[in-house]
């Protein structure tokens, strides 16, 4: 049996537009509804939402056969979490709050088996089809996609060094934390924040690495796409449910 191919990784390497959706409902049924919506990738967030490993496994199963590649954001840059996520068959990870090249190097190391890294070895898990992908250890590095998140002014200052780390496949900008760090809490679309992100994006693009972002502001999403960002999340399942239900109720006031 052959290892699963990471179509998302290849798409961003070729600078093909990949439109994504953020998810936090931590539910396999909602994921099954979303899987055929046409998104190129779906982010399962374990940092801010009640996603534990058994819930993650169910959501990955629900996404099977859909249009979207699963990307998982672990709770932190922690090799224990990364190992458990990878063993569930995840090939694309978004590491939160990376602020230096050294932190990026640790993130990459946690996705690599020894001697290149520190990922613990298991020969029977969902990622290698329970031992049926016999060359998994030899091939997995080609399919793993490491994305690191830039969320502070410090990270922006170090963005070129971070992007230059071998094994980092893409840079993702986080406007929520960055806007707070810049003194604009709650103002994700503030002009100064957007300018800072676009400046970081241009520096990364000159190094030949793809960039991405999450924004629920339609005009900003289009702006970042037009600027050349490869992978852009344009909303979340939570916001769709909250705003959609409010809009429906408001029709009957």
Residue, then its C-alpha position, 0 to 999 in steps of 0.5 A: x500500500x502506498x503512502x497518501x499524497x499531500x495534494x495541498x503541499x504540492x499545490x502551495x509549492x506551485x503557488x496554486x490558490x488554496x481556499x480554506x475554512x477554519x473549524x472549531x466545532x470538534x464534531x465529525x458530523x459537522x465535518x461530514x457536512x463541510x467536506x463536500x463544500x468545495x474547500x481546498x483545505x480545512x483547518x482543525x484547531x486544537x489550540x483554542x477549541x475542545x479537540x482531543x485526539x479521539x475527536x480529531x480521529x473522527x473528524x479525519x475519518x469524516x473528511x475522507x473522500x471530500x475535497x479538502x486536505x486536513x490541516x491540524x493546528x496542535x495546541x502548542x509547539x510540543x513534540x508530544x502533541x505533534x507525534x500523536x497528531x501525525x500518528x492519526x494520519x495528519x500530514x499538514x500541521x500549523x504550528x502556533x506562535x513561532x517567534x524565532x528560527x530556533x522555534x521553527x527548527x524545533x517544530x520541524x524536528x518534531x515531525x521527523x524521525x531520528x536521526x533527522x528529528x525526534x518523532x517517536x517511532x510506531x509501526x502500527x498507526x492510522x498514518x501508516x494504515x496500521x503497518x500496511x504502508x511498509x515504506x512509511x518511514x522512508x517516504x513520510x518526509x516528502x508528504x509532511x507539510x510544516x506551516x508556522x504561524x507568525x503572530x507577534x511583532x517579534x515574529x515579524x522581525x524574524x520572519x525571514x530567518x523563520x521562513x529560511x529554516x529547512x523543512x518549513x513549507x509555508x508561513x501563516x500570518x495570524x491577525x488576531x494575536x498580531x493586532x493585539x500585540x500591535x496595540x489594536x485588540x479586536x481590530x483584525x482589519x486595522x490598516x497598520x496590521x494589514x500593512x505589517x502582514x503584507x510587508x512580511x508576506x513580501x519578504x517571505x515570497x522573495x525567499x520562495x516560500x508560500x504564505x497564508x492567512x485566516x480572515x473572515x473579512x471578505x475584502x481583506x481575504x480578497x486583498x491578501x489573495x490578490x497580493x499573492x498569498x497561496x492559502x487563505x482561510x476565508x471563514x470558520x464553521x463557528x462564525x457560519x453557524x452563529x451569524x447564519x442562525x442570527x440572520x435567519x432569526x432576524x428575518x422574523x422580527 
